[in-house]
Amino acid sequence: MRTSPRTTRPSSSWIDAIALLDLGRLAEARAAAEQALAIQRQTIGENHPDYGGSLRALADVLGAEGRTAEALAPARRALALAERRTGGVGPGMVEPLLAVCAAALDAGHGDEAAAAGRRAVSLAAAAPEELRARAAVCLALSPAGDRVQARAARARLAALHLPERELSRIDRWLARR
C-alpha cells in the first residue's frame, strides 16, 4: 500500500522512488529512495517532513521486495517523526500510520497493524477519500478485522484508480485471511 509522501515542493527523489516502484523497477526504486534519504540528511535534516516521506517510500520499496521485517523500521521512524511534528493528532498522521500498518501486515505483526489502523481511521475523517479508504483497509485486514469491510474498502480504492501493484498487495492480504 503506497503511502505517497505529499509535499508542495519535494526536496529530492522520493517521487522517483514511488514512480519506479509503480513500474515494478524495484532495484531502481530502492536506489532512488536511499538517494533521497542521503540528500535530505545533508540538506534538510532528519526532522523535516520530506525526510519522513522518503522513509515511507523506502518502507514501501522494502515491502515490495519482500523484505517485510526490514520495512517496519523506516515506517516506524517516519511515524515517530510525524508524532513529534504534529503532536500525534491531525490528518498529517494518517500516511505515517498507514505505512506502519502496511509494513506490520506484511511482516505478520497483526496487533501493531490493528493499532496503527485504528489510529489512522480515527484521524482520517478530514483526510482525502484515498487515505480514508486505505485506513479502512488496514483496520479491516488486522487480526480482528472484517473481510467484508476490507473488500468494500478495496473496491473504493480500485475506483480511485490505485496502481495495480497496490491492489494486488491488498488481494494478497485478503487471501491470507
C-alpha positions as CSV (number, residue, x, y, z in Angstrom):
1,M,0.0,0.0,0.0
2,R,1.7,3.1,-1.2
3,T,1.7,5.9,1.3
4,S,2.6,8.6,-1.3
5,P,4.5,11.3,0.6
6,R,2.9,14.5,-0.3
7,T,4.6,18.0,-0.2
8,T,4.3,21.1,-2.3
9,R,8.0,21.2,-3.1
10,P,9.8,17.9,-2.8
11,S,13.4,18.2,-1.8
12,S,14.7,15.2,-3.7
13,S,13.9,11.9,-5.4
14,W,11.3,10.1,-3.2
15,I,8.9,10.9,-6.0
16,D,11.2,8.9,-8.4
17,A,11.2,6.0,-5.9
18,I,7.4,5.8,-5.9
19,A,7.2,6.1,-9.7
20,L,9.8,3.4,-10.2
21,L,8.0,1.2,-7.6
22,D,4.8,1.6,-9.5
23,L,6.6,0.5,-12.7
24,G,7.9,-2.6,-10.9
25,R,11.5,-1.4,-11.1
26,L,12.4,-2.4,-7.5
27,A,16.2,-2.1,-7.5
28,E,16.0,1.4,-9.1
29,A,13.2,2.4,-6.7
30,R,15.3,1.4,-3.7
31,A,18.3,3.3,-5.0
32,A,16.1,6.4,-5.5
33,A,14.7,6.2,-2.0
34,E,18.1,5.7,-0.5
35,Q,19.5,8.6,-2.5
36,A,16.6,10.8,-1.4
37,L,17.4,10.0,2.2
38,A,21.1,10.7,1.8
39,I,20.4,14.0,0.1
40,Q,17.9,15.1,2.7
41,R,20.1,14.1,5.6
42,Q,22.7,16.6,4.1
43,T,20.3,19.4,3.1
44,I,17.1,19.5,5.2
45,G,18.0,17.1,8.1
46,E,16.2,14.1,9.5
47,N,13.5,16.0,11.3
48,H,12.0,17.6,8.1
49,P,8.6,16.2,6.9
50,D,10.1,15.3,3.5
51,Y,12.5,13.0,5.3
52,G,9.6,11.2,6.8
53,G,8.1,10.9,3.3
54,S,11.3,9.3,2.0
55,L,11.3,6.9,4.9
56,R,7.8,5.8,4.0
57,A,8.9,5.4,0.3
58,L,11.8,3.2,1.4
59,A,9.4,1.1,3.6
60,D,7.1,0.7,0.5
61,V,10.1,-0.4,-1.6
62,L,11.4,-2.9,1.0
63,G,7.9,-4.3,1.4
64,A,7.6,-4.8,-2.4
65,E,11.0,-6.5,-2.4
66,G,9.7,-9.0,0.2
67,R,11.9,-7.6,2.9
68,T,9.0,-7.2,5.2
69,A,10.8,-7.2,8.5
70,E,13.2,-4.5,7.3
71,A,10.3,-2.4,6.1
72,L,9.0,-1.8,9.6
73,A,12.0,0.2,10.8
74,P,11.7,3.1,8.3
75,A,7.9,3.1,8.6
76,R,8.2,3.4,12.4
77,R,10.8,6.1,12.1
78,A,8.5,8.1,9.8
79,L,5.7,7.7,12.3
80,A,7.9,8.9,15.2
81,L,8.8,12.0,13.1
82,A,5.2,12.7,12.4
83,E,4.3,12.3,16.0
84,R,6.9,14.8,17.1
85,R,5.8,17.2,14.3
86,T,2.0,17.0,14.9
87,G,1.8,16.0,18.5
88,G,0.2,12.8,17.3
89,V,-3.0,14.3,16.1
90,G,-4.5,15.5,12.8
91,P,-4.6,14.3,9.2
92,G,-0.8,14.6,8.9
93,M,-0.6,11.4,11.0
94,V,-2.6,9.3,8.6
95,E,0.0,8.5,6.0
96,P,2.7,7.5,8.5
97,L,0.2,5.3,10.4
98,L,-0.7,3.7,7.1
99,A,2.9,3.0,6.4
100,V,3.3,1.2,9.7
101,C,0.0,-0.6,9.2
102,A,1.1,-1.9,5.8
103,A,4.5,-2.9,6.9
104,A,3.2,-4.6,10.0
105,L,0.6,-6.5,8.0
106,D,3.3,-7.7,5.6
107,A,5.5,-8.7,8.4
108,G,2.8,-10.6,10.3
109,H,2.6,-8.2,13.2
110,G,-1.2,-8.1,13.4
111,D,-1.6,-6.3,16.7
112,E,0.7,-3.5,15.6
113,A,-1.2,-3.3,12.3
114,A,-4.5,-3.1,14.1
115,A,-3.3,-0.4,16.4
116,A,-2.0,1.7,13.5
117,G,-5.2,1.1,11.5
118,R,-7.4,2.1,14.4
119,R,-5.5,5.4,14.9
120,A,-5.5,6.1,11.1
121,V,-9.2,5.6,10.9
122,S,-9.8,7.9,13.9
123,L,-7.7,10.6,12.3
124,A,-8.7,10.2,8.7
125,A,-12.1,11.9,8.9
126,A,-10.6,15.2,7.5
127,A,-8.3,13.4,5.1
128,P,-8.9,12.8,1.3
129,E,-11.0,9.8,0.4
130,E,-8.0,7.7,-0.7
131,L,-6.5,7.9,2.8
132,R,-9.8,7.2,4.4
133,A,-10.2,4.0,2.2
134,R,-6.6,3.0,2.9
135,A,-7.1,3.4,6.6
136,A,-10.3,1.3,6.4
137,V,-8.4,-1.5,4.5
138,C,-5.6,-1.6,7.2
139,L,-8.0,-1.8,10.0
140,A,-10.3,-4.3,8.3
141,L,-7.3,-6.6,7.5
142,S,-6.0,-6.7,11.1
143,P,-6.5,-9.9,13.0
144,A,-9.9,-8.8,14.5
145,G,-10.9,-7.1,11.2
146,D,-13.8,-7.8,8.9
147,R,-13.1,-9.3,5.4
148,V,-16.3,-7.8,4.0
149,Q,-15.3,-4.4,5.1
150,A,-11.8,-5.0,3.7
151,R,-13.3,-6.0,0.3
152,A,-15.5,-2.9,0.3
153,A,-12.6,-0.6,1.1
154,R,-10.5,-2.3,-1.6
155,A,-13.3,-1.6,-4.1
156,R,-13.3,2.1,-3.1
157,L,-9.5,2.1,-3.7
158,A,-9.9,0.5,-7.1
159,A,-12.5,3.1,-8.0
160,L,-9.9,5.7,-7.2
161,H,-7.5,4.1,-9.7
162,L,-4.8,3.0,-7.4
163,P,-1.9,1.3,-9.1
164,E,-2.4,-2.4,-9.8
165,R,0.6,-3.2,-7.6
166,E,-1.2,-1.8,-4.6
167,L,-4.4,-3.5,-5.3
168,S,-2.5,-6.8,-5.7
169,R,-0.9,-6.3,-2.3
170,I,-4.4,-5.9,-0.8
171,D,-5.6,-9.0,-2.6
172,R,-2.6,-11.0,-1.1
173,W,-3.5,-9.8,2.4
174,L,-7.2,-10.8,1.8
175,A,-6.1,-14.2,0.5
176,R,-4.1,-14.8,3.8
177,R,-7.2,-14.1,5.9
